[in-house]
Amino acid sequence: MYLRTVQEQQSRSSLLSGSSAAEGGLGSKGMKGKGNDTLLDGANKIQDLTMASVNRTAAMIAESQELGQSTIENLKDQAAQIADINTEITVIDSNLKRAEKLITSFTRRMATDKIIQGFAALNIVVMIVLIGYVLITGKSLGGGDSEDADTVGPVLTPMPTDFPTQSP
């Protein structure tokens, strides 16, 4: 048992003194002959670099989360805008359908109104009769004599040629 304790102490001392792997130590290529302080400094540098990398990664994750939050807020705003637009489109569509129904109703009323149709037919018959009258008689429908229409200027009457002479 004493032998075992001595071997463990030798093993510890060889580990702490930087002995090679062949001697049962922890060394590897490039670490041969380095002291414990040098190894600890190297390990500390690697830990520092790792911590800096972890901190950068954490900062990038925080930025990604902030970007994600702002994107979610923008998407919520846009969804609300789309909902408002859909509501307005629905209202406009219903107004257009109502207007179309009203126009159709007004058109049917106008087309089926017997009095309006009767007056329209009467106007057409009167126009045909007037056009026929003008064509057959050759007269104008204007309000005056047709002889006055031929006269271009004032009517001149002849003057008498015999003037009484006066004696002095």
C-alpha positions as a Python dict, from the first residue, in 0.01 Angstrom:
ca = {
    (1, 'M'): (0, 0, 0),
    (2, 'Y'): (288, 227, 63),
    (3, 'L'): (409, 159, -284),
    (4, 'R'): (85, 272, -428),
    (5, 'T'): (101, 603, -239),
    (6, 'V'): (451, 668, -363),
    (7, 'Q'): (349, 598, -720),
    (8, 'E'): (57, 841, -692),
    (9, 'Q'): (287, 1110, -556),
    (10, 'Q'): (530, 1057, -839),
    (11, 'S'): (252, 1070, -1083),
    (12, 'R'): (125, 1397, -933),
    (13, 'S'): (466, 1549, -930),
    (14, 'S'): (523, 1448, -1290),
    (15, 'L'): (188, 1601, -1388),
    (16, 'L'): (263, 1923, -1207),
    (17, 'S'): (617, 1948, -1332),
    (18, 'G'): (511, 1928, -1698),
    (19, 'S'): (655, 1589, -1784),
    (20, 'S'): (574, 1429, -2116),
    (21, 'A'): (302, 1180, -2188),
    (22, 'A'): (555, 906, -2220),
    (23, 'E'): (649, 963, -1861),
    (24, 'G'): (285, 934, -1756),
    (25, 'G'): (224, 1311, -1756),
    (26, 'L'): (-40, 1524, -1922),
    (27, 'G'): (179, 1678, -2191),
    (28, 'S'): (120, 1659, -2562),
    (29, 'K'): (290, 1789, -2871),
    (30, 'G'): (376, 2158, -2832),
    (31, 'M'): (338, 2149, -2454),
    (32, 'K'): (662, 1977, -2382),
    (33, 'G'): (871, 2177, -2147),
    (34, 'K'): (604, 2430, -2054),
    (35, 'G'): (536, 2507, -1695),
    (36, 'N'): (207, 2498, -1514),
    (37, 'D'): (174, 2876, -1520),
    (38, 'T'): (214, 2880, -1896),
    (39, 'L'): (-51, 2613, -1937),
    (40, 'L'): (-286, 2795, -1703),
    (41, 'D'): (-228, 3121, -1889),
    (42, 'G'): (-308, 2947, -2218),
    (43, 'A'): (-618, 2793, -2069),
    (44, 'N'): (-724, 3134, -1933),
    (45, 'K'): (-674, 3292, -2276),
    (46, 'I'): (-886, 3021, -2437),
    (47, 'Q'): (-1152, 3074, -2171),
    (48, 'D'): (-1142, 3450, -2232),
    (49, 'L'): (-1179, 3401, -2605),
    (50, 'T'): (-1461, 3157, -2546),
    (51, 'M'): (-1635, 3399, -2311),
    (52, 'A'): (-1598, 3684, -2563),
    (53, 'S'): (-1746, 3459, -2830),
    (54, 'V'): (-2030, 3360, -2597),
    (55, 'N'): (-2094, 3729, -2517),
    (56, 'R'): (-2099, 3819, -2887),
    (57, 'T'): (-2337, 3533, -2952),
    (58, 'A'): (-2561, 3647, -2666),
    (59, 'A'): (-2559, 4003, -2804),
    (60, 'M'): (-2652, 3873, -3149),
    (61, 'I'): (-2932, 3668, -2995),
    (62, 'A'): (-3060, 3976, -2810),
    (63, 'E'): (-3051, 4180, -3133),
    (64, 'S'): (-3234, 3901, -3314),
    (65, 'Q'): (-3499, 3896, -3043),
    (66, 'E'): (-3545, 4275, -3068),
    (67, 'L'): (-3567, 4250, -3446),
    (68, 'G'): (-3818, 3969, -3410),
    (69, 'Q'): (-4029, 4174, -3170),
    (70, 'S'): (-4032, 4476, -3400),
    (71, 'T'): (-4119, 4252, -3693),
    (72, 'I'): (-4408, 4101, -3497),
    (73, 'E'): (-4535, 4449, -3408),
    (74, 'N'): (-4513, 4558, -3772),
    (75, 'L'): (-4698, 4247, -3882),
    (76, 'K'): (-4970, 4310, -3623),
    (77, 'D'): (-5008, 4670, -3747),
    (78, 'Q'): (-5025, 4552, -4107),
    (79, 'A'): (-5280, 4284, -4016),
    (80, 'A'): (-5495, 4553, -3851),
    (81, 'Q'): (-5464, 4773, -4161),
    (82, 'I'): (-5563, 4483, -4383),
    (83, 'A'): (-5863, 4411, -4161),
    (84, 'D'): (-5968, 4778, -4183),
    (85, 'I'): (-5927, 4774, -4561),
    (86, 'N'): (-6133, 4455, -4586),
    (87, 'T'): (-6406, 4617, -4378),
    (88, 'E'): (-6406, 4926, -4600),
    (89, 'I'): (-6414, 4709, -4914),
    (90, 'T'): (-6711, 4518, -4776),
    (91, 'V'): (-6896, 4843, -4705),
    (92, 'I'): (-6815, 4980, -5053),
    (93, 'D'): (-6923, 4653, -5214),
    (94, 'S'): (-7255, 4655, -5029),
    (95, 'N'): (-7309, 5020, -5127),
    (96, 'L'): (-7239, 4938, -5492),
    (97, 'K'): (-7483, 4646, -5485),
    (98, 'R'): (-7747, 4868, -5327),
    (99, 'A'): (-7686, 5140, -5586),
    (100, 'E'): (-7712, 4885, -5866),
    (101, 'K'): (-8044, 4760, -5729),
    (102, 'L'): (-8175, 5118, -5702),
    (103, 'I'): (-8069, 5200, -6059),
    (104, 'T'): (-8234, 4883, -6186),
    (105, 'S'): (-8549, 4971, -5995),
    (106, 'F'): (-8555, 5328, -6129),
    (107, 'T'): (-8496, 5204, -6483),
    (108, 'R'): (-8785, 4958, -6457),
    (109, 'R'): (-9013, 5228, -6321),
    (110, 'M'): (-8922, 5464, -6600),
    (111, 'A'): (-8961, 5199, -6869),
    (112, 'T'): (-9295, 5077, -6741),
    (113, 'D'): (-9448, 5416, -6674),
    (114, 'K'): (-9741, 5428, -6919),
    (115, 'I'): (-9789, 5804, -6907),
    (116, 'I'): (-9427, 5874, -7003),
    (117, 'Q'): (-9448, 5618, -7281),
    (118, 'G'): (-9772, 5773, -7407),
    (119, 'F'): (-9627, 6126, -7416),
    (120, 'A'): (-9314, 6000, -7590),
    (121, 'A'): (-9525, 5830, -7859),
    (122, 'L'): (-9742, 6142, -7897),
    (123, 'N'): (-9432, 6361, -7940),
    (124, 'I'): (-9300, 6129, -8208),
    (125, 'V'): (-9633, 6135, -8399),
    (126, 'V'): (-9651, 6517, -8379),
    (127, 'M'): (-9295, 6550, -8509),
    (128, 'I'): (-9370, 6317, -8801),
    (129, 'V'): (-9686, 6510, -8888),
    (130, 'L'): (-9501, 6846, -8877),
    (131, 'I'): (-9218, 6718, -9095),
    (132, 'G'): (-9470, 6575, -9341),
    (133, 'Y'): (-9664, 6906, -9351),
    (134, 'V'): (-9348, 7107, -9421),
    (135, 'L'): (-9242, 6867, -9695),
    (136, 'I'): (-9582, 6857, -9864),
    (137, 'T'): (-9672, 7229, -9850),
    (138, 'G'): (-9323, 7365, -9890),
    (139, 'K'): (-9399, 7633, -9636),
    (140, 'S'): (-9187, 7722, -9340),
    (141, 'L'): (-9313, 7682, -8990),
    (142, 'G'): (-9156, 8018, -8890),
    (143, 'G'): (-9383, 8289, -8755),
    (144, 'G'): (-9419, 8548, -9033),
    (145, 'D'): (-9524, 8600, -9395),
    (146, 'S'): (-9321, 8422, -9649),
    (147, 'E'): (-9328, 8738, -9866),
    (148, 'D'): (-9146, 8937, -9597),
    (149, 'A'): (-8881, 8676, -9594),
    (150, 'D'): (-8805, 8745, -9964),
    (151, 'T'): (-8760, 9120, -9910),
    (152, 'V'): (-8403, 9202, -9840),
    (153, 'G'): (-8404, 9579, -9783),
    (154, 'P'): (-8645, 9871, -9731),
    (155, 'V'): (-8914, 9921, -9991),
    (156, 'L'): (-8846, 10223, -10218),
    (157, 'T'): (-9135, 10421, -10368),
    (158, 'P'): (-9086, 10620, -10689),
    (159, 'M'): (-9057, 10994, -10652),
    (160, 'P'): (-9262, 11232, -10865),
    (161, 'T'): (-9064, 11401, -11137),
    (162, 'D'): (-9289, 11705, -11169),
    (163, 'F'): (-9199, 11954, -10900),
    (164, 'P'): (-9379, 12288, -10895),
    (165, 'T'): (-9149, 12564, -10985),
    (166, 'Q'): (-9148, 12891, -10805),
    (167, 'S'): (-9113, 13222, -10970),
    (168, 'P'): (-8929, 13511, -10829),
}
